[in-house]
């Protein structure tokens, strides 16, 4: 049984698209939007923007 935290979003994609070759969503304007939760932590003013490494499930 797989649940959301166990699924590789690079392989199965996500409701919050990332710019990568697997999902072919680079032309989707939501890929670079601040409303996309994959980008939220890296926005200017976000306290998480100071974290340099990716945190599984967060960044």
Secondary structure, 3 states (H helix, E strand, C coil): CCCHHHCCHHHHCCCCCCCCCCCCCCCCHHHHCCCCHHHHCCCCCCHHHHCCCCCCCCC
